Amino acid sequence: MINLEWYRTFKAAYKHGNYSKAAEELFMSQPAVSNQMSMLEAYVGHKLFIRKSKGVEATEYAKFLNNLIIESLDTLEEVESMYSRNVQKEEKLYILGISAHLYKSFLSNKLTNLKHLSIRFEEKNELLFDLVNEQEIDAAIIHQEVQTFDLLSCKILSAPLVIVGHPDVNTSELDIHLQHGDLRKTQQWLEQQTWFSHMSTNPFIKLFWLHCFNKRRPKVFTNYIIPNEYFMLQELTRTEGIAVTLLENAKAFLENGTLKLIWQSSTYPERNYYLITHKKQKNFFELLRDLFAEDGSAKSPKIW
C-alpha cells in the first residue's frame, strides 16, 4: 500500500542529500528516515540512494521518481498548509473585554454571529485599555476615546443617560416641575425617591447631576445596589423606584412597558462607546465593527 509519508521523506532526503538533515526538517530521527527509504525502495523495486561519506547520492531512479512526484507532492503540501491556516483562523478563541452591565445591550443578541469568543468582564476603562494594549485580550469596548499608535479605534454607539423607573412611580408632580423648567424642585423630587444603582460609587447618578444640575455631589441615598446594570433594571421592573441608566440598555424594558421613562434631559451629552483592538488583530476588529454596523452605529475606524 502506498504511504505518502515515504514520499514526503524522500523529497527531504533528495533535497538535502543527507538523511540527518532530512530528519531535522521533518522532526524525525535519522534511523526513521533511513527505515522509510528502505521501505520505499522495496516498494518501487529500485535503489534510490547510495550512501556516501558525507550523506547520500541520488540514483537515476531517484531522479526519475522525483520528477514524477515533486509537482503532485508540492500541491498536496500547499493544500495541507492552506487547510491548516483556515482551521487555525476559524478555531482561534478571541477574547473580548467589556463591562458586565454593557454585555446585555451590546452582545446578547449578536453571539450567534461570532464563533470561538470568550468574554472577560471588567468595569474599569483603564484596565480594559491596558489589557488590549498589552495584547492580553484581543478587543474591548470602552467609553473613552484612545489615541495610541498600536491600537485601532471605532465609535460603535452613542447613547444618553436617562432616568427610568417602575411604571407605578407617580411622576405627576415631577412633570409639572419639568414643564415649568424648575430645576431646583426637580432635583428635590428626585432626591426623595427610592434609588437603584449598579455601582456603589454611583457614577451615572453623579454624571447626571453634574450635567443637569451643575452639582458634583448629589444628595441621593442609594437604596439598592445591584452590580450589573441589566439585572438592576430587571429588579426595577418588580420594585418601585428609579435609576439612571443608558437609554440603550433600557430600550427593551421601555418598549414592553415594564419600565417607564422618568426624565431624559436635553442638557446631558451623549455617552460614546468605542471598540478598540491592537493593530495585530485587524481581522477581529473588522469582524466586530461590521457586526455593530448592522445596527447603524459603528463609524469608520481610526488608527492612532
C-alpha positions in Angstrom: 0.0 0.0 0.0 1.3 3.5 -0.9 2.4 5.6 2.0 2.6 9.4 1.4 5.0 9.9 4.3 7.5 7.8 2.4 7.4 10.3 -0.5 7.5 13.3 1.9 10.6 11.8 3.5 12.0 11.0 0.0 11.6 14.7 -1.0 13.5 15.9 2.0 16.3 13.3 1.5 16.6 14.2 -2.2 16.7 17.9 -1.5 19.4 17.7 1.2 21.3 14.6 0.0 21.6 13.8 3.7 19.4 11.6 5.9 20.3 13.6 9.1 19.3 16.9 7.6 16.1 15.4 6.2 15.4 14.1 9.7 15.9 17.6 11.2 13.5 19.1 8.7 10.8 16.5 9.3 11.4 16.4 13.1 12.2 12.7 12.8 15.2 10.5 13.9 17.8 9.7 11.3 17.1 5.9 11.7 13.4 6.6 10.9 14.3 8.4 7.7 16.7 5.5 6.7 14.0 3.0 7.5 11.3 4.8 5.4 13.7 5.0 2.4 14.4 1.3 2.7 10.7 0.6 2.6 10.1 2.9 -0.3 13.0 1.2 -2.2 11.4 -2.1 -1.6 8.1 -0.8 -2.8 9.4 0.7 -6.1 11.9 -2.1 -6.6 14.9 0.1 -7.2 17.8 1.6 -5.2 17.1 5.3 -4.7 20.1 6.5 -2.7 23.7 5.4 -2.4 25.4 6.2 0.9 28.5 8.4 0.8 30.9 9.6 3.5 29.0 12.9 3.8 25.5 11.9 3.0 23.6 10.1 0.2 23.7 10.4 -3.5 20.5 10.1 -5.6 20.5 7.3 -8.2 19.0 7.8 -11.7 15.9 6.0 -10.4 15.6 8.6 -7.6 15.9 11.4 -10.2 13.2 9.9 -12.3 10.9 9.4 -9.3 11.5 12.9 -8.1 10.4 14.3 -11.5 7.3 12.2 -11.3 6.1 13.1 -7.8 7.5 16.5 -7.0 4.7 18.6 -8.5 2.0 16.5 -7.0 3.6 16.4 -3.6 4.1 20.2 -3.6 0.4 20.7 -4.5 -0.6 18.3 -1.7 1.6 20.2 0.9 0.1 23.5 -0.2 -3.4 22.1 0.3 -2.5 20.9 3.7 -0.9 24.2 4.6 -4.0 26.2 3.4 -6.3 23.9 5.3 -4.3 24.3 8.5 -4.3 28.1 8.2 -8.0 28.2 7.7 -8.7 25.8 10.6 -6.4 27.9 12.9 -8.2 31.1 11.8 -11.6 29.6 12.5 -10.7 28.0 15.8 -8.9 30.9 17.3 -10.5 31.8 20.6 -10.8 35.6 20.7 -11.2 37.4 24.0 -13.4 40.5 24.2 -13.3 42.7 27.3 -16.5 44.5 28.3 -18.1 45.7 31.5 -20.8 43.4 32.7 -23.6 46.0 32.6 -22.9 46.6 28.8 -22.9 43.0 27.8 -26.7 42.6 27.5 -27.2 45.6 25.2 -24.1 45.1 23.1 -23.8 41.4 22.6 -26.6 39.2 23.9 -28.4 39.1 20.5 -25.2 39.0 18.4 -23.3 36.0 19.8 -24.7 33.7 17.0 -22.7 35.7 14.5 -19.4 35.1 16.5 -17.6 31.8 16.8 -15.0 31.0 19.4 -15.5 34.0 21.6 -14.5 34.4 25.3 -16.0 37.3 27.3 -13.9 38.9 30.0 -15.9 41.2 32.3 -14.0 44.3 33.6 -15.6 47.5 34.8 -12.6 49.8 34.6 -11.8 51.5 31.3 -8.1 51.9 32.2 -7.7 48.2 32.8 -9.5 47.2 29.6 -7.3 49.6 27.7 -4.1 48.1 29.2 -5.2 44.6 28.5 -5.7 45.3 24.8 -2.5 47.4 24.6 -0.5 44.6 26.2 -2.3 42.0 23.9 -3.6 40.0 26.9 -7.1 40.3 25.3 -8.0 40.8 21.6 -10.5 43.6 21.9 -12.5 45.7 24.3 -15.5 48.1 24.4 -14.8 51.2 26.5 -16.4 54.6 26.9 -13.3 56.7 26.3 -11.6 57.5 23.0 -8.0 56.4 22.9 -5.0 57.7 21.0 -2.1 55.3 20.6 -0.1 54.2 17.7 -0.7 50.5 18.3 -4.5 50.5 18.6 -7.4 50.5 16.2 -10.4 52.5 17.5 -14.0 52.9 16.2 -17.1 54.5 17.8 -19.8 51.9 17.9 -22.6 53.6 19.9 -23.7 56.9 21.3 -26.4 56.8 24.0 -27.6 59.3 26.5 -28.1 58.7 30.2 -31.8 58.8 31.3 -33.8 58.3 34.4 -36.2 55.4 34.3 -38.4 53.9 36.9 -41.1 51.4 37.8 -44.4 52.0 36.0 -46.2 52.8 39.3 -43.9 55.7 40.2 -46.1 58.8 40.3 -44.5 61.5 38.2 -47.3 64.0 38.0 -45.5 66.4 40.4 -42.2 66.0 38.5 -43.9 66.6 35.2 -45.1 70.0 36.5 -41.6 71.0 37.6 -40.2 70.0 34.3 -42.9 71.8 32.4 -42.0 75.0 34.3 -38.3 74.4 33.9 -37.9 74.4 37.7 -34.6 72.5 38.2 -34.5 73.1 42.0 -37.8 71.4 42.6 -37.0 68.8 40.0 -33.8 68.0 42.0 -35.7 67.9 45.3 -38.3 65.5 43.9 -35.6 63.2 42.6 -33.8 63.2 46.0 -36.9 62.0 47.7 -37.2 58.8 45.5 -36.1 55.2 46.1 -32.9 54.8 44.1 -31.3 51.9 42.4 -27.7 51.8 41.1 -25.4 49.2 39.5 -22.2 50.6 41.3 -21.6 51.7 44.8 -19.8 54.8 43.6 -23.0 55.9 41.7 -21.0 57.2 38.6 -24.2 57.6 36.4 -26.0 59.5 39.1 -23.1 61.8 39.6 -22.7 62.4 35.9 -26.4 63.2 35.6 -26.3 65.6 38.5 -23.2 67.3 37.1 -24.6 67.9 33.7 -28.2 68.6 34.6 -27.9 70.5 37.9 -24.2 71.6 37.8 -23.5 69.8 41.1 -20.8 67.3 41.8 -22.4 65.8 45.0 -26.0 64.7 44.6 -27.9 64.4 47.8 -29.2 60.9 46.9 -29.3 57.9 49.1 -28.9 54.7 47.1 -31.4 52.2 48.5 -30.4 49.2 46.3 -27.0 48.5 44.7 -27.1 45.6 42.1 -23.7 45.3 40.4 -25.0 44.7 36.9 -27.0 47.3 35.0 -29.2 44.8 33.3 -30.1 42.9 36.4 -30.7 46.2 38.2 -33.2 47.2 35.5 -34.9 43.8 35.8 -35.3 44.3 39.6 -36.6 47.8 39.0 -39.5 46.2 37.0 -40.6 44.4 40.2 -39.7 47.1 42.8 -41.0 50.7 42.8 -38.0 53.1 42.4 -35.9 54.9 39.9 -32.4 54.7 38.4 -30.1 56.4 36.0 -29.1 54.2 33.1 -28.1 54.2 29.5 -31.1 54.6 27.2 -29.7 51.8 25.0 -29.9 49.4 28.0 -33.4 50.4 29.0 -34.9 50.3 25.5 -36.4 46.8 25.7 -37.9 47.5 29.1 -39.4 50.8 27.9 -40.8 49.3 24.8 -42.6 46.4 26.6 -43.9 48.8 29.3 -42.1 47.1 32.3 -40.3 50.4 32.9 -41.2 54.0 32.1 -39.1 57.0 31.1 -38.9 59.4 34.0 -36.7 62.1 32.5 -34.4 62.5 29.5 -32.6 65.8 30.0 -31.6 67.7 26.8 -28.6 69.1 28.7 -26.9 65.7 29.1 -24.5 64.9 26.2 -24.4 61.5 24.6 -22.1 58.9 26.1 -19.9 57.4 23.4 -18.6 53.8 23.4 -15.6 52.6 21.4 -14.4 49.3 20.1 -10.6 49.0 20.4 -8.2 46.3 19.3 -4.5 46.0 18.8 -3.3 46.6 15.2 -2.3 42.9 15.0 -6.0 42.0 15.5 -7.2 43.8 12.4 -9.3 40.9 11.2 -11.1 40.6 14.5 -11.6 44.4 14.6 -13.2 44.4 11.2 -15.5 41.5 12.2 -16.7 43.2 15.3 -17.0 46.6 13.6 -19.2 45.1 10.8 -21.3 43.3 13.4 -22.1 46.6 15.2 -22.5 48.4 11.9 -25.6 46.2 11.3 -27.2 48.5 13.9 -26.1 51.6 12.0 -23.9 52.7 14.9 -20.3 51.8 14.0 -18.2 54.6 12.5 -15.1 54.5 10.4 -12.1 53.2 12.3 -9.2 55.3 13.4 -5.6 54.1 13.6 -3.8 56.3 16.1 
